[in-house]
């Protein structure tokens, strides 16, 4: 009985009702000058009002407690809904429901943000979202890769990469279409920049899209060289072939010691040399279409190293091979990629010919995007920057007996295979084959 009475006295509507009744009764008693009844009724009305305010504050404290917990991302707060007056049970039920709904909204928002973040990290375009003060609100992995950054929270951090790039992003406006070039540990990077604007919560934001246009520039450059080479080889072949054919015919009719024969022999040999020279360049424009197959990288690299040692037996260089995982598989044209590796290993061994402590490291692995990378590095003399700019240009060479098409053909093979071949300057001369 006492427990039921206590529960009844904790009921908020009861005290609201009593307050009204006592107030009306006291007012009526005062009007009719019934002081004996007016005084106690007034005291009871004040007490009922006090209990009503006390219960109201208690509910208010519970609401504030819940709001504080939510403000601190704590959605685990729950109020008891058993052995309580009806009013308290309804209030606690409403607060618990509010906490549950807000927690669900919070979880759905976090999942949605994670979903959008995963989508951004899957695209091949770098995305940077920043405000007018240069604060970075969001960026994807591709943007960090293109900019050569691991952490990016403000555009001022880009001054470590390139001061002009930092100013360009800080001052860009919606609708801008820009291009810029800078150097980092990956070499020369050419970026195409497009800017869009959006207003969120009354704050103007800029969405910057970054694209690496180096592959496009390289492809256009290679196509231009191919067209030029085809024209040149066609004209040279048309001119030289009749000369060598005619000299060969005349040589069969001349005596061996005749002076005229010696001259014709010179013409014949020179013509054959020119034909061989042009035929070597023609290879640059007639690379067969790749026929991809699956093969193990470890066995492939081991075979390439043995062939390289056999070709350059007088060059003493240590090979360090690191293939991870051990059963790494590559999907490409094995014969064409063998030509690329042959060129790279030949260049490395030639660079180490005068050294006694030469070493060549070959590393193969998968990156975060599941692309296969093969790095070929040597500790030979560094390539001067003014030379490194031209190493992939067809027919450019610093060797007396070089044709200048090895790296050009290698890059074209990688391009036709859907990958890339890049030079990475540093302590060691490093070339990277990337298969997307």
Buried (B, 14 or more C-beta within 10 A) or exposed (E): EEEEEEBEEBBBEBBBEBBBBBBEBBBEBBEEEBEEBBEBBBEBBBBBBEBBEEBEEEBEEBEEEBBEBBEEEEBEBEBEBEEBBEBBBEBBEEBBEBBEEBBEEEEEEEEEEEEEEEEBBEEEBBBBBBEEEBEBBBBBBBBBBBBBBEEBEEBEBBEEBBEEBBBBBBEBEEEBEEEBBBEBEBBBBBBBBBBEEEEEEEEEBBBBBBBBBBEEEBEEBBEEBBEEBBEBBEEBBEEBBEBBEBBBEBBEEBEEEEEEBEEBBEBBEBBBEBBEBBEBBBEBBEBEEBEBEEBBBBEBBBEBBEBBBEEBEEBBBEBEBEBEEEEBEBEBBBEBBBBBBBBBBBBBBBBBEEBEEBBBBBBBBEEEEEEBBBBBBBBBEBBEEEEBBEBBBBBBBEEEEEBBBBBBBBBBBBBBBEBBBBBBBEEBBBBBBBBE
